[in-house]
C-alpha cells in the first residue's frame, strides 16, 4: 500500500518524465512548465491514470496522466486498435467520428493515426458528425468497431473517447475490461508516437480513408424509411413553427436537413448556438436535460410564436424538448415525459395503421418512468427493462431480434431514445424527427402536446418522478463514492424513508453495475448509483397516483434520500487506505 508521500513522489517522477519528452507539442509543454512550482497541481494531474470503462474515457482537458490530451488519447487508441487486431478485425477496420468539443478533431486524427499505424484500416469522418451516424456507419462499412471523440453533455472543459464494437453499440463490461488491459500494455506512448508513421503518410498509403457525403445520404434514407409517418398531413408540417438549437454541437446540419426533407419549412435556429463551438459560450452546461439550457431558445420561441422547441446535445445522442403549457408559457419536458409521449405516439400510430407485429417489444431502463409498463400492457407489447446505459438497451435489441422479435422503441430517462436495429446507440437526430411529426399531428387536430401528456396520465397513472445528483468534490472522488455505496449497501432494507414508503424489496445489481434499486410499497421505487463518467452520485425516485400526482410525497422522499447519501459521503474513511 502506497503512503501519501510515496504517491506524491511517484506523481512527481511521472511529471518529470513528461518534462523530458522533447517531442511534446508546444501547448502541452507550456502547460506542464507552468505547474513546475505547484506540487498540488502536479499531484492532482499525475497521481493516477484515466480508467477505461464501458463509456470509454471521459475527463477534463489538460496535461497529465488523468486528463484528456493527445497522449492519453493516443494510448487509448493504440490499445483499442490492438484489441480490434487481436479479434481479427484489422482489415474490416474502424470508423471514427467526433463532435464540436475543443480538440475533438485533433483527438480523432490522433486516434486514426495510432489505429492505422497498428495496421487497422480507418474510416475517418471528414467533418464532425453525431453519435448515431457513427453507430450506423459501423454497420454500413461492416467495420470491426468505432470511436467517437466526445464528452456528450458534460461541461465545456471535458472531452472523451467512446469505443464501439462491431455491432455499432458501446462496449459491454467484458470487452471494455479487455480494451483496458490492452491500453495498459501499450507502454511508453511517447516512443510509440515517435516511431509511428505520420497521419499524412498513413492517409497517402490508404490506411486512413475519409467517410463523407455518402454516409449522410444513407443515414437519411434509413431514418426516412423507418420513421417517416404518412399520417401527418403535409400542411400540418408546413405550418408547425419550430425552434431548434444544436447547442453548438454536431447536430445542426443533420437535424435541419432531415426536417426539410420531411416538409417542415418553418425552422428557426438559435443564432448563438448554431455553429460548432467547444466553449459553448451561451450555455452553463450543454445538457438538454437542464431547464436553463433552453433560455436562448425560449427567447427566440416567444418572438416566433413557436409550437415546439427541440435541442440536441453536442454529440446529438440526446434530445431535449420544450412545449407551451396551458398558459402559453414554455415548459421544458423531462426525459421521462418525452419518452412517454413518444412511446404512446409510436405504439398508437402503429396500432391504428395495423402494422404492429404480434412479437413486437419496447425497452426502458429500470431507472426510467414506469409509464412504459402501463402503455405496453395496453397495446399488448412486451416491455424489456434493462440496466442504465445504451449498451444494455442495444444488448436487449440484439437478443430480441435474434429471437425473431420486432423492436419498436427504447428509451432511458436521461433523454436518450432508440428506434432502429441499425443504430445501436441513442439517436437524438431521429428523436427530433419523430417528435416534430408528433407535434405536427397534434396541432393538426387542435391538441397541445402538454395537454396530450396530461391525457396519458389520466389514462394510466399520475407520476411524480425526481432525478437528482450529489456532486463529490476533490481528488479521490471515485473512492469516496465507492465507500458511500458500500455503506448504503450494508444498511440493506433498514432505512427509514417515512410513512407509506416502506422498502419491500432491495435489488443489488453488482457485479454488472454498481446500483441499488428499492421497490417501495404502493408501486413506488428509488435507485442510487454512482455516475460512470462524472464525480457525482445519481438518485432516482418514482411515486404514482391514481387521481393526481403525489408531488409532495416525492419531494419529501427525495429530501430524505439526499440527506442520507450526503451523510454517507461525509463519513470519514477509517480504513487507513489514505494514511
C-alpha positions in Angstrom: 0.0 0.0 0.0 1.4 3.4 -1.0 1.7 6.1 1.6 0.8 9.7 0.7 4.5 10.5 0.4 5.0 7.6 -2.0 2.1 8.7 -4.2 3.4 12.3 -4.3 6.9 11.1 -5.2 5.5 8.8 -7.9 3.4 11.6 -9.3 6.5 14.0 -9.4 8.6 11.4 -11.1 5.9 10.9 -13.8 5.7 14.7 -14.2 9.5 14.9 -14.7 9.3 12.1 -17.3 6.8 14.3 -19.3 9.0 17.3 -18.8 11.9 15.4 -20.5 9.9 14.5 -23.6 11.5 16.5 -26.4 8.7 15.8 -29.0 5.9 17.2 -26.7 3.5 19.5 -28.6 4.0 23.2 -27.7 0.7 23.8 -25.9 1.1 20.8 -23.6 4.8 21.7 -22.9 3.8 25.2 -21.9 1.0 23.9 -19.6 3.4 21.4 -17.9 6.1 24.0 -17.4 3.6 26.4 -15.8 2.9 24.0 -13.0 6.6 23.4 -12.1 6.3 25.0 -8.7 2.8 23.8 -7.9 3.1 20.4 -6.2 -0.6 20.2 -5.5 -1.4 20.5 -9.2 1.3 18.0 -10.2 -0.1 15.5 -7.7 -3.6 16.1 -8.9 -2.6 15.7 -12.6 -0.1 12.8 -12.4 -1.0 10.7 -9.3 -3.4 8.5 -11.3 -4.3 7.4 -14.8 -7.5 7.6 -16.7 -9.7 4.5 -16.2 -11.1 3.0 -19.4 -14.7 1.7 -18.7 -17.8 0.9 -20.7 -18.1 4.6 -21.5 -14.5 4.7 -22.6 -12.6 7.7 -21.3 -14.0 11.0 -20.2 -12.2 13.7 -18.2 -11.2 17.4 -18.2 -8.9 18.5 -20.9 -5.3 19.3 -19.9 -1.8 18.0 -19.4 -1.4 15.0 -17.2 -1.9 11.2 -16.9 -5.5 11.6 -15.7 -6.6 14.3 -18.3 -7.8 14.1 -21.8 -4.8 15.1 -24.1 -3.1 13.9 -27.2 -1.1 11.4 -25.3 -3.8 9.8 -23.2 -5.9 9.6 -26.4 -3.0 8.0 -28.3 -2.6 5.3 -25.7 -6.3 4.6 -25.7 -6.4 4.4 -29.5 -3.3 2.2 -29.6 -4.8 -0.2 -27.1 -8.2 -0.3 -28.8 -6.6 -0.9 -32.2 -4.6 -3.8 -30.7 -7.8 -5.3 -29.3 -9.5 -4.9 -32.7 -6.5 -6.6 -34.3 -6.4 -9.5 -31.9 -10.1 -10.2 -32.7 -9.2 -10.4 -36.4 -10.8 -7.0 -37.3 -7.8 -5.2 -38.8 -8.9 -5.5 -42.4 -12.5 -4.6 -41.6 -11.3 -1.6 -39.8 -12.8 1.0 -37.5 -14.9 4.1 -38.1 -14.0 7.4 -36.2 -16.1 10.5 -35.7 -16.1 13.5 -33.4 -18.2 16.3 -32.1 -17.6 20.1 -31.7 -15.7 20.0 -28.4 -12.3 21.6 -28.1 -9.5 19.3 -29.5 -12.1 16.8 -30.8 -10.8 16.9 -34.4 -7.1 16.6 -33.2 -8.0 13.7 -31.0 -9.9 12.0 -33.9 -6.8 12.4 -36.1 -4.5 11.0 -33.4 -6.9 8.1 -32.9 -6.9 7.4 -36.7 -3.1 7.7 -36.8 -2.5 5.3 -33.9 -5.0 2.7 -35.3 -3.7 2.9 -38.8 -0.1 2.6 -37.7 -1.1 -0.6 -35.8 -2.4 -2.0 -39.1 -6.1 -1.3 -38.6 -8.0 0.2 -41.6 -9.6 3.5 -40.6 -12.7 5.3 -41.9 -12.5 8.8 -40.5 -15.4 11.2 -40.7 -14.4 14.2 -42.9 -16.3 16.5 -40.6 -17.9 16.4 -37.2 -20.9 14.0 -37.2 -23.3 12.8 -34.5 -23.1 9.6 -32.4 -26.0 7.9 -34.2 -24.2 8.4 -37.5 -21.1 6.8 -36.1 -23.1 3.8 -34.9 -24.8 3.5 -38.2 -21.5 3.8 -40.2 -20.0 0.8 -38.3 -22.8 -1.3 -39.7 -22.7 0.4 -43.1 -19.0 -0.2 -43.6 -19.2 -3.7 -41.9 -16.4 -2.4 -39.6 -15.0 -4.2 -36.6 -15.6 -1.2 -34.3 -15.6 2.5 -33.9 -14.6 5.5 -31.8 -16.5 8.7 -31.1 -14.5 11.6 -29.7 -17.0 13.3 -27.4 -17.9 14.1 -23.8 -21.6 14.2 -24.7 -23.4 16.7 -22.5 -20.6 17.3 -20.0 -19.2 20.9 -19.3 -17.0 22.6 -21.8 -13.7 21.6 -20.1 -14.4 17.9 -20.8 -13.7 15.6 -23.7 -13.8 11.9 -24.1 -13.1 8.7 -26.1 -16.1 6.4 -26.6 -15.4 3.0 -28.1 -17.8 0.7 -30.0 -18.0 -2.9 -31.1 -18.7 -4.4 -34.5 -22.5 -4.1 -33.9 -22.4 -0.3 -33.5 -23.1 -0.5 -29.8 -20.9 0.8 -26.9 -18.7 -1.9 -25.4 -20.1 -4.3 -22.8 -18.2 -4.6 -19.5 -16.2 -7.7 -20.5 -15.0 -6.1 -23.8 -14.2 -2.8 -22.0 -12.0 -4.7 -19.5 -10.1 -6.3 -22.3 -9.5 -3.0 -24.0 -8.4 -1.5 -20.7 -5.8 -4.3 -20.3 -4.6 -3.6 -23.9 -4.2 0.1 -23.1 -2.2 -0.7 -20.0 0.2 -2.8 -22.1 0.9 -0.1 -24.7 4.0 1.1 -22.8 5.7 4.4 -23.3 3.3 6.3 -25.6 5.8 9.0 -26.4 8.1 6.4 -28.0 5.1 4.8 -29.7 4.1 8.1 -31.3 7.7 8.9 -32.3 8.1 5.5 -34.0 4.8 5.7 -35.9 4.1 6.9 -39.4 2.6 10.4 -39.7 -1.1 11.0 -40.4 -0.3 12.2 -43.9 1.8 9.1 -44.7 -1.0 6.8 -43.5 -3.5 8.8 -45.5 -1.3 8.5 -48.6 -0.9 4.7 -48.3 -4.6 4.2 -47.9 -4.8 3.1 -44.3 -6.9 6.2 -43.5 -9.9 6.9 -45.7 -12.5 9.7 -45.3 -16.2 9.0 -44.8 -18.4 11.7 -46.2 -21.5 12.6 -48.1 -22.5 9.0 -48.9 -22.8 8.4 -45.2 -25.2 11.3 -44.8 -27.2 10.1 -47.8 -27.5 6.5 -46.4 -28.3 7.6 -42.9 -31.0 10.0 -44.1 -32.6 7.2 -46.2 -32.7 4.9 -43.2 -34.3 7.5 -40.9 -36.9 8.5 -43.6 -37.7 4.9 -44.4 -38.0 3.8 -40.8 -39.6 6.9 -39.2 -41.5 8.9 -41.8 -45.2 9.0 -40.9 -47.7 9.2 -43.8 -50.4 10.0 -41.3 -49.1 13.5 -40.7 -50.7 16.0 -43.2 -48.2 17.9 -45.3 -50.0 21.2 -44.5 -49.5 20.4 -40.8 -45.8 20.0 -41.2 -45.6 23.3 -43.2 -47.5 25.2 -40.5 -45.6 23.8 -37.5 -43.3 26.5 -36.1 -40.1 25.0 -34.7 -37.2 26.5 -32.8 -34.1 24.3 -32.9 -30.8 24.5 -31.1 -27.9 22.2 -31.7 -26.2 23.6 -28.6 -23.1 24.5 -30.7 -22.8 20.8 -31.4 -22.8 18.2 -34.3 -26.5 18.0 -35.0 -27.1 21.3 -36.8 -27.0 20.3 -40.5 -28.3 16.8 -40.0 -31.4 17.7 -38.0 -32.3 20.6 -40.3 -31.6 18.6 -43.4 -34.0 15.8 -42.3 -36.7 18.2 -41.2 -36.5 19.9 -44.6 -36.8 16.5 -46.4 -39.9 15.8 -44.3 -41.6 19.1 -45.3 -41.0 21.2 -42.2 -40.5 24.7 -43.6 -40.6 26.9 -40.5 -37.5 26.1 -38.5 -35.7 28.9 -36.7 -32.3 28.1 -35.2 -30.9 29.8 -32.1 -28.1 32.0 -33.6 -25.8 32.0 -30.6 -25.9 28.2 -30.5 -26.0 27.4 -34.3 -22.3 27.0 -35.2 -19.9 24.4 -33.6 -18.1 25.9 -30.6 -16.5 23.8 -27.9 -16.6 26.7 -25.4 -20.4 26.7 -25.5 -20.3 30.4 -24.7 -24.0 31.0 -24.1 -24.6 27.8 -22.0 -23.8 26.9 -18.5 -23.7 23.2 -19.5 -24.7 21.9 -22.9 -27.2 19.5 -21.4 -30.7 19.3 -22.8 -31.9 17.9 -19.5 -31.4 21.2 -17.8 -34.1 24.0 -18.0 -31.6 26.8 -18.3 -30.2 25.2 -21.4 -33.3 26.4 -23.1 -33.1 30.1 -22.1 -32.0 31.4 -25.5 -34.3 29.0 -27.4 -37.3 30.2 -25.4 -36.4 33.8 -26.1 -36.5 33.1 -29.8 -39.6 31.0 -29.5 -41.5 33.9 -27.9 -40.6 36.0 -30.9 -41.5 33.4 -33.5 -44.5 32.0 -31.5 -43.1 28.5 -31.9 -45.2 25.4 -31.3 -42.1 23.3 -30.4 -38.6 23.8 -29.2 -36.1 20.9 -29.8 -32.5 20.7 -28.7 -29.8 18.1 -29.3 -26.6 17.9 -27.2 -23.1 18.3 -28.6 -22.8 14.8 -30.0 -26.6 14.6 -30.8 -27.3 11.4 -28.9 -29.8 13.1 -26.6 -33.0 15.2 -27.3 -34.4 17.9 -25.2 -37.9 19.4 -25.8 -39.9 22.4 -24.6 -43.6 23.0 -25.4 -46.2 25.6 -24.5 -48.2 24.7 -21.4 -51.9 25.6 -20.6 -50.9 29.2 -20.0 -48.8 29.5 -23.2 -45.6 29.5 -21.2 -42.8 27.2 -22.5 -42.3 24.1 -20.3 -39.1 22.0 -20.6 -40.1 18.4 -20.6 -38.1 15.8 -18.7 -36.6 12.8 -20.4 -39.3 10.6 -19.0 -42.1 12.9 -20.3 -40.5 12.9 -23.8 -40.2 9.1 -23.7 -43.8 8.7 -22.5 -45.1 10.9 -25.3 -43.0 9.2 -28.0 -44.0 5.7 -26.8 -47.7 6.4 -26.8 -47.5 8.1 -30.2 -45.4 5.3 -31.9 -47.5 2.5 -30.5 -50.8 4.2 -31.1 -49.8 5.1 -34.7 -48.6 1.5 -35.5 -51.7 0.0 -34.0 -54.0 2.4 -35.9 -52.3 1.6 -39.2 -52.5 -2.1 -38.4 -48.7 -2.6 -38.8 -47.9 -3.7 -35.2 -46.4 -7.2 -35.3 -47.5 -9.7 -32.6 -44.0 -10.2 -31.4 -43.1 -6.5 -31.0 -41.3 -5.2 -28.0 -40.2 -2.0 -26.4 -37.3 -1.2 -23.9 -36.9 1.1 -21.0 -34.1 1.4 -18.4 -35.0 0.4 -14.9 -34.4 4.0 -13.6 -36.9 5.4 -16.2 -40.5 6.2 -15.5 -42.8 3.2 -15.1 -45.3 4.6 -17.6 -44.0 2.2 -20.3 -45.3 -0.7 -18.2 -48.8 0.7 -18.5 -48.5 1.7 -22.1 -47.1 -1.6 -23.3 -49.7 -3.5 -21.4 -52.5 -1.6 -23.1 -51.1 -2.2 -26.6 -50.1 -5.8 -25.8 -46.4 -5.5 -26.2 -43.6 -6.9 -24.2 -41.5 -4.4 -22.2 -37.9 -5.3 -21.6 -36.4 -3.4 -18.7 -32.6 -3.0 -18.8 -29.8 -1.5 -16.7 -28.9 2.1 -17.4 -26.8 2.7 -20.5 -27.4 2.4 -24.2 -25.1 -0.7 -24.3 -27.7 -2.6 -22.3 -30.5 -1.3 -24.5 -28.5 -2.4 -27.5 -28.0 -5.9 -26.0 -31.7 -6.3 -25.4 -32.4 -5.2 -29.0 -29.9 -7.7 -30.3 -31.3 -10.6 -28.2 -34.9 -9.8 -29.1 -34.1 -9.5 -32.8 -32.2 -12.8 -32.7 -35.2 -14.4 -31.1 -37.4 -13.2 -34.0 -39.0 -10.3 -32.2 -39.6 -6.8 -33.7 -38.0 -3.9 -31.9 -40.2 -0.8 -31.8 -38.8 1.8 -29.4 -36.5 2.1 -26.4 -35.5 4.9 -24.0 -33.8 5.9 -20.8 -34.7 8.8 -18.5 -31.6 10.8 -19.4 -33.1 12.0 -22.7 -31.8 9.0 -24.8 -34.1 7.4 -27.4 -33.5 4.4 -29.8 -35.6 3.5 -32.8 -33.7 1.1 -35.1 -31.8 -2.2 -35.1 -29.4 -0.5 -37.5 -28.4 2.2 -35.0 -27.5 0.7 -31.6 -26.9 3.9 -29.7 -29.0 6.8 -28.6 -30.2 8.9 -31.5 -31.1 12.5 -30.8 -31.5 13.3 -34.5 -34.1 10.6 -35.1 -35.9 11.5 -31.9 -36.1 15.1 -33.1 -37.7 14.0 -36.4 -40.3 11.7 -34.7 -41.1 14.4 -32.1 -41.6 17.0 -34.8 -44.0 14.7 -36.7 -45.9 14.0 -33.4 -46.2 17.8 -32.7 -47.5 18.5 -36.2 -50.1 15.7 -35.9 -51.3 17.0 -32.6 -51.5 20.6 -33.9 -53.5 19.4 -36.9 -56.2 18.0 -34.7 -56.2 21.0 -32.3 -54.3 19.5 -29.4 -51.3 20.7 -27.4 -48.6 18.2 -26.5 -48.8 19.5 -22.9 -52.5 18.5 -22.7 -51.8 15.3 -24.5 -49.3 14.3 -21.8 -51.9 15.0 -19.1 -54.3 12.9 -21.0 -51.9 10.0 -21.0 -51.5 10.3 -17.2 -55.3 10.3 -16.8 -55.4 7.1 -18.8 -52.7 5.3 -16.9 -51.2 6.8 -13.7 -50.1 10.2 -12.5 -46.3 10.1 -11.9 -44.1 12.1 -9.5 -40.5 11.3 -10.6 -37.4 13.0 -9.4 -33.8 12.6 -10.6 -31.0 14.5 -8.9 -27.3 14.2 -8.1 -24.9 14.9 -5.3 -21.6 16.2 -6.5 -18.5 14.7 -4.9 -15.7 17.3 -4.6 -11.9 16.9 -4.5 -9.4 14.3 -5.6 -10.2 10.6 -4.8 -13.8 11.2 -5.7 -14.2 7.6 -7.0 -13.1 6.1 -3.7 -15.5 8.4 -1.8 -18.4 7.3 -4.0 -17.4 3.7 -3.6 -17.3 4.0 0.2 -20.7 5.7 0.3 -22.2 2.9 -1.8 -20.7 0.2 0.4 -22.1 1.9 3.5 -25.5 2.2 1.9 -25.3 -1.5 0.8 -24.5 -2.6 4.3 -27.8 -0.9 5.6 -29.9 -3.3 3.5 -33.6 -2.5 3.8 -33.1 -1.0 7.3 -33.7 2.6 6.1 -36.4 4.8 7.5 -38.0 6.6 4.5 -41.1 7.8 6.2 -44.8 6.8 6.0 -46.1 4.9 3.0 -42.6 4.4 1.6 -41.6 1.2 3.3 -38.9 -0.8 1.3 -40.5 -4.1 0.2 -37.6 -5.3 -1.9 -33.9 -4.4 -2.4 -32.0 -5.4 -5.6 -28.3 -5.1 -5.8 -27.1 -5.1 -9.5 -23.4 -5.8 -8.8 -21.3 -7.0 -10.5 -23.0 -5.9 -13.7 -23.3 -2.3 -12.5 -23.0 -0.5 -9.1 -26.6 0.3 -8.4 -29.0 -0.3 -5.6 -32.7 -0.4 -6.5 -35.5 -0.3 -3.9 -39.1 -1.3 -4.6 -41.4 0.6 -2.2 -44.9 -0.2 -1.0 -47.7 1.1 -3.3 -45.7 0.7 -6.5 -43.1 3.4 -5.9 -39.3 2.9 -6.2 -36.0 4.6 -5.8 -32.4 3.8 -7.1 -29.0 5.0 -6.2 -25.8 4.7 -8.3 -22.5 6.5 -8.9 -22.1 8.1 -12.2 -19.7 6.3 -14.5 -18.3 9.5 -16.1 -18.7 12.3 -13.6 -17.9 12.8 -9.8 -21.4 12.5 -8.6 -23.9 10.0 -7.1 -27.2 9.9 -9.0 -30.5 9.3 -7.2 -33.9 8.4 -8.7 -37.3 8.5 -7.1 -40.7 7.5 -8.5 -44.1 7.5 -6.9 -47.5 7.1 -8.7 -51.1 8.2 -8.0 -54.4 7.1 -9.5 -56.1 10.6 -9.4 -53.3 13.1 -9.0 -49.5 13.2 -8.9 -48.0 12.6 -5.4 -45.6 15.5 -5.8 -45.3 16.4 -2.1 -44.6 12.8 -1.1 -42.0 12.5 -3.8 -40.3 15.8 -2.7 -40.2 14.6 0.9 -38.8 11.3 -0.1 -36.2 12.9 -2.3 -35.1 15.2 0.5 -34.7 12.3 2.9 -32.6 10.2 0.4 -30.5 13.3 -0.4 -29.7 13.8 3.3 -28.9 10.1 3.7 -26.4 9.9 0.8 -24.8 13.2 1.7 -24.2 12.0 5.2 -22.6 8.8 3.9 -20.3 10.7 1.6 -19.2 12.9 4.6 -18.4 10.0 6.9 -14.6 9.8 7.3 -12.5 7.0 5.8 -11.4 4.8 8.7 -9.8 2.0 6.6 -6.4 3.5 6.7 -6.1 3.4 2.9 -5.2 7.0 2.6 -2.9 7.2 5.6 
